[in-house]
C-alpha cells in the first residue's frame, strides 16, 4: 500500500479553508508543534538523507530519527519515534555528545478530512502557509496522484513544493 | 564541599555485612541496576574521559552522560541524567545514529549508612563483590580520606580499586 502526498504554497488560507468546508471537509484536529532539528557530530544528514529532531507538542515530546528515503517515488522511510519525559534535558545531553541544533520548525497545524483524503494546513513560522494533501493506503500510485492533484487543482493551488520545511528554512538562511 | 570515596574488592561479603551491622550500620536500600554503556560514533570516550549509558532500575530508566573528571584528586564530573519512558527504543535510536553498545554492567546494590559514611556493597555480574565508602559534604579532603580509609581498614579491606566497573569489564574482555 502507498501513501501519496503533495504539498503546495497557500497564499490565501482563509479562502481555501472556506472552500474545504464547502467541499464537505471537516476539521479533525488542531495542534502546535515545535521541532528542533539536530546536526550529527560526524555525519552530514543532508548527504545521508537522515534527520534527528525533538518535537514538543501540546505538553508531550518525542525524539524522532528518520532514515534515508527508501525509493525515489515516495517519501517512505524508517521513522523511529520515542516518547520523552524531559525534552530540554535530552537536548542538553545531545549537545554534550556533539550534536548541534540546526533549525527550529514551529508550526500551527490544522487537520481536515475531505472525503477519503487527509488535508493539513500548516502555518510555519518564517515560511508562511502550506497545504498538504495525502491519500493513505492507495493500491495504485497513478490513481492516488490523480486524486491528490485533483483536489489541489480544485482548491486553485499550483505552486507545489517537494522540499521539507527544514530544507526551506535552511535554504532561506543561506540567502 | 567534597565527596570523598574509595572502592575495594570484597572477597568475603557475608563477613563484612555482619561487621557493618555490628558497627551500628543500617541497610537503607537494595536495588538492581542494568547499565548499557555506548561507544560514540566519532569520539573515543576512553580518551575523552566521558561516558554514555542507559540505566534500567526497578522499572525506571535513565540516559546519563558523564563528562570528563574535573581534577585529578576527586571523581567530580558533570553528570547529566535524563529520565526515559522507553529505554529499548531509545537504545535503537542510538544505534541508528552510529552509537554502539560496548558493555552491560549488571549489579545488585545494597546501601548502608555507617555513622555519617555511606557504604555500598555491589555484586557485579562477571566481576564479583565490591564495597564503596563515601563521605559526603566534606570540607577537608585529608579528614575525609582518613575517615573513608579508616572504615576500609576496620573492615579488613586492603585491595583498593580506582577503575570503574566498565573499565574492569572492558580490560577483562581484552585478556
Interface residues (C-beta under 8 A of the other chain):
Chain A: X40 X41 X42 X43 X50 X52 X63 X65 X67 X78 X80 X82 X83 X84 X85 X86 X89 X90 X92 X93 X96 X97 X98
Chain B: X40 X41 X42 X43 X50 X52 X63 X65 X67 X78 X80 X82 X83 X84 X85 X86 X89 X90 X92 X93 X96 X97 X98
